[in-house]
Amino acid sequence: MVILETKHLSFSYPDGTLALDNISVVIEKGKKIAFVGRNGSGKSTLFLSMNGTHRPKKGEILFHGKPMKYDSKSLREIRKNIGIVFQNSDDQIFAPTIYQDVAFGPTNLGYSKDKVEDIVNKTLEYVGLTHLKDKPPHHLSGGQKKRVAIAGIVAMDPEVIILDEPLANLDPVGADEVMDLLNELNYFGKTIIISTHDVNLAYGWADYVFLMNEHKVISEGTPEAIFMHDDNLKAAYLRRPVTLEIYEEIKRRGLVKPQCCPRDIPDLVHSLRSQQLLWAKVPSEVKEGDYINLGILYGDYAPESGYEAANCKVLHVHEDGLAIVEMDRKPYRAGSIGIYDTEYYSKDELLDIIDRDEIECIGAMGKRSKILAEGDEIYLHITAGVVDRSILNSLAGQRCLILTNGGMVGHALERIKDYMQKSGINIPVTVVNPNQES
């Protein structure tokens, strides 16, 4: 279902500077959309047009199939349903306290004082800022300011949330917390649109990508379709995502299984061929493709235990009687991932679960869960890239536990099950709280 659309959109600033040139895009409801391009390509101007701040010189914008109108009443409704978070949070946050800033939107919508208070308190808890609600915004870190700006938009319950360079000037942990929040909002049905020049972010996160350059959309498609083609990237002065660069290099060396476009590190790891290459002395009658038995191996080749009947496939026979052989490894058994919903947090219960399930690795998603863990001195092994790193650790045999709450519980389950579906590897995963069904 199409929620937002532009048709032949053009816009110039009062001094005559062209900013948008005949842009036609279609945004599907509930999707994660990335507009990618270098600075000055027109991304920010397009976003300001999408929420009615800029009125196009030519073309039109449709919301739910209806052309956008520019009278005060229509614009108020548009900006309630299409919220925009600016690149610089200081351009958006202006009230004396965080509470007042988040309350500004609901108050302007005419809600009662009690309803505004209820919305603001729930929103601040949602973004993990309740403990700072009376603090002046200028005392906050960059990541906290970004979450205040997002909270101000979320408080108005828009259908579409647009973010201009959402990770600009954020440290890795702060960036990860913002992306966790966006993933959760999307899980609950919000359409999320971002602009970025970070190809790694767009490739790993988005459902659909628009490449922009010189005020135009020059190509569009799925991340795989866009980033696998160098012509697209060259035209936008961009380069391939690191994940694809690594994949192409190990593919060139024959170290990967046939697989199309790994999107993240777990996908990349899964693409690796399961191999153990050795030099071995072979009889003269052995040919490439034959299987030979090397007996029991010890030492560097078997640090845990010996491989009985180490069968190997001969890949290449050298003229001096040495051959490159590939060991047939025994199937590897994965560890497990538990998800603890901190909505029902109890320190004693959590410690019992950690002890009972012999948890070796604990990660936390979302500020609320991190604050709870840190307050009770629960050591967190992972605070960024929690789902992906838990998958990788479980594949290495570890028993992992993810602390999170709200929509991120379902998002984490969905992400892990999606990996299992793609890889064919079964990772035991469950919500471990007695209060919740797995």
C-alpha positions as CSV (number, residue, x, y, z in Angstrom):
1,M,0.0,0.0,0.0
2,V,1.4,3.4,-1.0
3,I,1.4,6.0,1.8
4,L,3.5,8.8,0.3
5,E,4.3,9.7,-3.3
6,T,5.9,12.6,-5.2
7,K,5.2,13.2,-8.9
8,H,7.6,15.2,-11.1
9,L,8.6,17.3,-8.1
10,S,10.8,20.3,-8.7
11,F,11.9,23.0,-6.2
12,S,14.2,26.0,-6.4
13,Y,15.2,28.4,-3.5
14,P,14.3,32.1,-3.8
15,D,17.8,32.9,-5.1
16,G,17.1,30.6,-8.0
17,T,19.3,27.7,-6.8
18,L,17.8,24.4,-8.1
19,A,17.3,21.9,-5.2
20,L,15.0,19.2,-6.7
21,D,14.7,18.3,-10.3
22,N,11.7,16.2,-11.5
23,I,11.6,13.7,-8.7
24,S,9.0,11.0,-8.7
25,V,9.2,8.4,-5.8
26,V,6.7,6.0,-4.3
27,I,6.9,5.1,-0.5
28,E,5.2,1.9,0.6
29,K,3.5,1.9,4.0
30,G,5.4,0.2,6.9
31,K,8.7,0.1,5.0
32,K,12.2,1.2,6.0
33,I,13.4,3.6,3.3
34,A,16.8,5.1,2.8
35,F,17.7,8.1,0.5
36,V,21.4,7.8,-0.1
37,G,23.6,10.5,-1.6
38,R,26.5,12.8,-0.9
39,N,25.9,16.2,0.7
40,G,24.1,18.7,-1.5
41,S,22.3,16.0,-3.6
42,G,18.8,17.3,-2.5
43,K,17.9,14.8,0.3
44,S,17.1,17.4,3.0
45,T,15.1,19.6,0.6
46,L,13.1,16.6,-0.5
47,F,12.3,15.8,3.1
48,L,11.2,19.3,3.9
49,S,8.9,19.1,0.9
50,M,7.4,15.8,2.0
51,N,6.1,17.3,5.2
52,G,4.8,20.5,3.6
53,T,7.6,22.9,4.8
54,H,8.6,23.6,1.1
55,R,6.0,24.0,-1.5
56,P,7.1,22.6,-4.9
57,K,7.5,24.9,-7.9
58,K,6.3,22.0,-10.1
59,G,4.7,18.6,-9.5
60,E,2.8,17.4,-6.5
61,I,3.0,15.3,-3.3
62,L,0.3,12.8,-2.4
63,F,-0.4,11.4,1.1
64,H,-2.7,8.4,1.0
65,G,-3.3,9.1,-2.6
66,K,-4.6,12.7,-2.0
67,P,-2.6,15.8,-3.2
68,M,-1.1,17.8,-0.4
69,K,-2.8,21.1,0.4
70,Y,-1.0,24.1,1.9
71,D,-3.7,25.9,3.9
72,S,-3.0,26.0,7.7
73,K,-5.5,23.3,8.7
74,S,-4.2,20.9,6.0
75,L,-0.5,21.5,6.9
76,R,-1.2,20.9,10.6
77,E,-2.7,17.6,9.8
78,I,0.1,16.7,7.4
79,R,2.8,17.5,10.0
80,K,1.0,15.5,12.7
81,N,1.1,12.4,10.4
82,I,4.5,13.1,8.7
83,G,7.0,14.0,11.4
84,I,10.5,15.1,10.6
85,V,13.6,14.9,12.8
86,F,16.4,17.3,11.7
87,Q,20.0,16.4,11.3
88,N,21.0,18.9,14.0
89,S,18.9,18.2,17.1
90,D,19.6,21.8,18.4
91,D,17.6,23.1,15.5
92,Q,14.6,21.2,16.8
93,I,14.8,21.3,20.6
94,F,14.0,24.7,22.1
95,A,12.0,24.3,25.4
96,P,13.6,24.9,28.8
97,T,13.2,21.2,29.8
98,I,13.0,17.9,28.1
99,Y,9.4,17.4,29.4
100,Q,8.2,20.7,28.0
101,D,9.9,20.0,24.6
102,V,8.2,16.6,24.2
103,A,4.9,18.2,25.4
104,F,4.9,20.9,22.8
105,G,3.4,18.8,19.9
106,P,0.6,17.2,21.8
107,T,-0.3,20.5,23.4
108,N,-0.5,22.2,20.0
109,L,-2.9,19.4,18.9
110,G,-5.3,20.6,21.5
111,Y,-5.1,17.7,23.9
112,S,-6.2,18.1,27.5
113,K,-3.5,18.6,30.2
114,D,-4.0,15.1,31.6
115,K,-3.7,13.5,28.1
116,V,-0.6,15.5,27.3
117,E,1.0,14.4,30.6
118,D,0.1,10.8,30.0
119,I,1.5,10.9,26.4
120,V,4.8,12.7,27.5
121,N,5.5,10.3,30.4
122,K,4.9,7.2,28.2
123,T,7.0,8.6,25.4
124,L,9.9,9.5,27.7
125,E,9.8,6.1,29.2
126,Y,9.7,4.6,25.7
127,V,12.9,6.4,24.7
128,G,14.6,5.9,28.0
129,L,14.7,9.5,29.2
130,T,12.3,9.6,32.1
131,H,15.1,10.1,34.6
132,L,16.1,13.3,32.7
133,K,12.7,14.8,32.1
134,D,13.4,18.0,34.1
135,K,16.8,18.5,32.7
136,P,17.6,21.4,30.3
137,P,18.2,19.9,26.8
138,H,21.5,21.8,26.2
139,H,23.1,19.7,29.1
140,L,22.5,16.4,27.2
141,S,24.8,14.3,25.0
142,G,24.4,14.2,21.3
143,G,22.6,10.8,21.5
144,Q,20.3,12.0,24.2
145,K,19.4,15.1,22.2
146,K,18.6,12.9,19.2
147,R,16.3,10.8,21.3
148,V,14.5,13.9,22.6
149,A,14.0,15.1,19.1
150,I,12.6,11.7,18.1
151,A,10.4,11.7,21.2
152,G,8.9,15.0,20.3
153,I,7.8,13.5,17.0
154,V,6.7,10.1,18.4
155,A,4.5,12.0,21.0
156,M,2.3,13.1,18.1
157,D,1.9,9.5,16.8
158,P,2.7,10.1,13.2
159,E,2.3,7.5,10.4
160,V,5.5,8.4,8.8
161,I,8.8,9.4,10.6
162,I,11.5,11.1,8.4
163,L,15.0,11.5,9.8
164,D,17.7,13.6,8.1
165,E,21.1,11.9,8.8
166,P,19.9,10.3,12.0
167,L,23.3,9.1,13.1
168,A,25.3,12.3,12.4
169,N,27.8,13.1,15.2
170,L,26.8,10.1,17.3
171,D,29.2,7.6,18.9
172,P,28.7,3.9,18.0
173,V,26.7,3.1,21.1
174,G,24.4,6.1,20.7
175,A,23.9,5.3,17.1
176,D,23.0,1.8,17.9
177,E,20.4,2.9,20.4
178,V,18.8,5.3,17.9
179,M,18.6,2.5,15.3
180,D,17.1,0.1,17.9
181,L,14.4,2.8,18.5
182,L,13.7,3.2,14.7
183,N,13.5,-0.6,14.3
184,E,11.0,-0.8,17.1
185,L,8.9,2.0,15.7
186,N,8.9,0.2,12.3
187,Y,8.0,-3.1,14.0
188,F,4.8,-1.3,15.3
189,G,3.9,-0.2,11.8
190,K,5.5,3.2,11.4
191,T,7.0,4.0,8.0
192,I,10.6,5.1,8.6
193,I,12.5,7.3,6.0
194,I,16.1,8.3,6.5
195,S,18.7,10.2,4.5
196,T,22.3,9.1,4.8
197,H,25.6,9.1,2.9
198,D,26.6,6.0,4.9
199,V,26.3,3.1,2.4
200,N,26.9,0.5,5.2
201,L,23.9,1.8,7.1
202,A,21.6,1.9,4.1
203,Y,22.6,-1.5,2.8
204,G,22.2,-3.4,6.1
205,W,19.0,-1.6,7.3
206,A,16.8,-0.5,4.5
207,D,14.0,-2.4,2.7
208,Y,14.3,0.0,-0.3
209,V,16.9,2.5,-1.4
210,F,16.8,5.7,-3.5
211,L,20.1,7.0,-4.8
212,M,20.3,10.7,-5.3
213,N,22.8,13.0,-7.1
214,E,22.6,16.5,-8.5
215,H,19.0,17.0,-7.2
216,K,17.7,13.9,-8.9
217,V,16.8,10.3,-8.0
218,I,19.2,8.4,-10.3
219,S,18.3,4.9,-9.3
220,E,16.1,2.9,-6.9
221,G,15.5,-0.6,-5.8
222,T,16.3,-3.2,-3.1
223,P,19.6,-2.8,-1.3
224,E,21.0,-5.8,-3.2
225,A,19.9,-4.4,-6.5
226,I,21.4,-1.0,-5.9
227,F,24.7,-1.8,-4.1
228,M,25.8,-4.7,-6.3
229,H,26.1,-2.6,-9.3
230,D,29.1,-0.3,-9.5
231,D,27.6,1.9,-12.2
232,N,24.9,3.0,-9.8
233,L,27.4,3.8,-7.1
234,K,29.8,5.6,-9.4
235,A,27.1,7.9,-10.6
236,A,26.3,8.9,-7.0
237,Y,30.0,9.2,-6.0
238,L,29.6,6.3,-3.5
239,R,31.4,3.0,-2.9
240,R,30.2,-0.5,-2.1
241,P,29.3,-1.3,1.5
242,V,32.2,-3.0,3.4
243,T,30.2,-6.2,3.8
244,L,29.9,-6.6,0.0
245,E,33.6,-5.6,-0.5
246,I,34.7,-8.4,1.9
247,Y,32.3,-10.9,0.3
248,E,33.5,-10.1,-3.2
249,E,37.1,-10.6,-2.1
250,I,36.6,-13.9,-0.4
251,K,34.4,-15.0,-3.3
252,R,37.3,-14.2,-5.7
253,R,39.5,-16.5,-3.6
254,G,36.9,-19.3,-3.7
255,L,36.2,-19.3,0.0
256,V,32.5,-18.8,0.0
257,K,29.4,-20.8,-0.9
258,P,27.2,-19.6,-3.7
259,Q,25.1,-16.9,-2.0
260,C,23.7,-13.6,-3.1
261,C,24.6,-10.4,-1.3
262,P,25.1,-11.0,2.5
263,R,23.4,-8.0,4.2
264,D,25.2,-8.2,7.6
265,I,28.0,-10.0,9.4
266,P,26.0,-13.1,10.3
267,D,25.1,-13.5,6.6
268,L,28.7,-13.0,5.7
269,V,29.9,-15.6,8.2
270,H,27.3,-18.0,6.9
271,S,28.5,-17.5,3.4
272,L,32.0,-18.9,4.3
273,R,32.7,-22.4,3.1
274,S,33.1,-24.8,6.0
275,Q,36.6,-26.0,5.2
276,Q,39.9,-27.0,6.8
277,L,42.6,-27.0,4.2
278,L,45.8,-29.1,4.8
279,W,48.9,-30.1,2.9
280,A,49.1,-33.9,2.8
281,K,51.4,-36.5,1.3
282,V,49.3,-38.7,-1.0
283,P,50.0,-41.9,-3.0
284,S,50.8,-41.5,-6.7
285,E,47.4,-43.0,-7.7
286,V,45.4,-40.4,-5.9
287,K,43.6,-37.9,-8.1
288,E,41.8,-34.6,-7.6
289,G,38.3,-35.3,-6.3
290,D,39.2,-38.5,-4.5
291,Y,38.6,-38.9,-0.7
292,I,41.4,-40.1,1.5
293,N,41.7,-40.8,5.2
294,L,44.3,-39.2,7.3
295,G,43.5,-41.1,10.5
296,I,43.4,-39.2,13.8
297,L,44.7,-35.6,14.0
298,Y,46.0,-33.8,17.0
299,G,47.6,-30.5,18.0
300,D,46.9,-27.4,15.9
301,Y,44.3,-29.3,13.7
302,A,42.3,-30.5,16.7
303,P,42.6,-28.2,19.7
304,E,39.5,-29.6,21.4
305,S,39.9,-33.3,20.6
306,G,41.2,-35.6,17.9
307,Y,39.2,-36.2,14.7
308,E,38.6,-39.9,14.3
309,A,38.6,-41.1,10.7
310,A,39.5,-37.6,9.3
311,N,38.2,-38.0,5.8
312,C,39.5,-35.4,3.3
313,K,38.7,-34.4,-0.2
314,V,41.7,-33.9,-2.5
315,L,41.4,-30.5,-4.1
316,H,44.7,-30.3,-5.9
317,V,47.7,-32.7,-6.4
318,H,51.1,-31.1,-6.6
319,E,53.8,-32.8,-8.7
320,D,55.9,-33.6,-5.7
321,G,53.2,-35.8,-4.2
322,L,51.9,-33.2,-1.9
323,A,48.2,-32.4,-2.2
324,I,45.8,-29.7,-0.8
325,V,43.0,-31.6,0.9
326,E,39.8,-30.3,2.6
327,M,38.7,-32.0,5.9
328,D,35.1,-33.1,6.3
329,R,34.3,-31.5,9.6
330,K,31.6,-32.8,11.9
331,P,28.4,-30.7,11.9
332,Y,28.7,-27.9,14.5
333,R,26.0,-27.5,17.1
334,A,25.0,-23.9,17.9
335,G,24.5,-22.4,21.3
336,S,21.3,-20.6,22.2
337,I,19.7,-17.2,22.6
338,G,17.2,-16.3,25.3
339,I,15.3,-13.0,25.3
340,Y,14.4,-11.4,28.6
341,D,11.5,-8.9,28.5
342,T,12.5,-6.1,30.9
343,E,8.9,-4.9,31.0
344,Y,8.6,-7.6,33.7
345,Y,12.1,-7.0,35.2
346,S,13.1,-8.6,38.5
347,K,16.8,-8.7,39.5
348,D,16.4,-11.9,41.5
349,E,14.5,-13.6,38.6
350,L,17.1,-12.4,36.1
351,L,20.0,-13.7,38.1
352,D,18.2,-17.1,38.6
353,I,17.8,-17.3,34.8
354,I,21.4,-16.5,34.2
355,D,22.5,-19.2,36.7
356,R,19.9,-21.8,35.6
357,D,20.6,-21.4,31.8
358,E,24.4,-21.1,32.3
359,I,24.4,-17.8,30.4
360,E,27.8,-16.8,29.0
361,C,27.0,-13.6,27.1
362,I,24.5,-10.9,28.0
363,G,23.5,-8.0,25.7
364,A,21.0,-5.2,26.2
365,M,18.9,-3.3,23.6
366,G,17.3,0.0,24.3
367,K,18.2,2.6,27.0
368,R,15.7,1.3,29.5
369,S,17.1,-2.2,29.6
370,K,20.7,-0.9,29.8
371,I,19.8,1.4,32.7
372,L,18.1,-1.4,34.6
373,A,21.1,-3.8,34.0
374,E,23.7,-1.1,35.0
375,G,21.7,-0.1,38.0
376,D,21.8,-3.6,39.4
377,E,25.4,-4.2,38.3
378,I,24.5,-6.9,35.7
379,Y,27.6,-7.0,33.5
380,L,26.8,-6.4,29.8
381,H,29.0,-8.1,27.3
382,I,27.2,-6.5,24.3
383,T,25.7,-3.0,24.1
384,A,25.8,-2.4,20.3
385,G,24.8,-4.7,17.4
386,V,23.2,-6.9,20.0
387,V,21.1,-9.2,17.8
388,D,23.8,-9.8,15.2
389,R,26.5,-10.4,17.8
390,S,24.3,-12.7,19.8
391,I,23.7,-14.8,16.6
392,L,27.5,-14.9,16.0
393,N,28.2,-15.9,19.6
394,S,25.5,-18.6,19.6
395,L,27.0,-20.0,16.4
396,A,30.3,-20.2,18.3
397,G,28.5,-22.3,21.0
398,Q,27.8,-19.7,23.6
399,R,24.5,-19.4,25.5
400,C,23.4,-15.8,25.1
401,L,20.7,-13.6,26.7
402,I,19.3,-10.4,25.3
403,L,17.7,-7.9,27.6
404,T,15.1,-5.7,25.9
405,N,11.4,-4.7,26.1
406,G,8.4,-3.6,24.1
407,G,8.5,-4.1,20.3
408,M,12.2,-4.9,20.4
409,V,11.3,-8.4,21.9
410,G,9.3,-9.2,18.7
411,H,11.9,-7.5,16.5
412,A,14.8,-9.6,18.0
413,L,12.8,-12.8,17.6
414,E,11.9,-11.9,14.0
415,R,15.5,-11.1,13.2
416,I,16.9,-14.3,14.6
417,K,14.2,-16.5,13.0
418,D,14.9,-14.7,9.7
419,Y,18.6,-15.7,10.0
420,M,17.6,-19.3,10.7
421,Q,15.3,-19.3,7.7
422,K,18.0,-18.0,5.4
423,S,20.9,-20.0,6.8
424,G,19.1,-23.3,7.5
425,I,20.9,-23.3,11.0
426,N,18.6,-23.9,13.9
427,I,19.4,-21.6,16.9
428,P,17.4,-22.4,20.0
429,V,15.7,-19.1,20.8
430,T,13.0,-18.3,23.3
431,V,11.5,-15.5,25.5
432,V,12.6,-16.7,29.0
433,N,10.4,-14.7,31.3
434,P,7.8,-16.9,33.0
435,N,5.3,-14.0,32.4
436,Q,5.7,-14.2,28.6
437,E,5.0,-16.9,26.0
438,S,7.9,-17.8,23.7
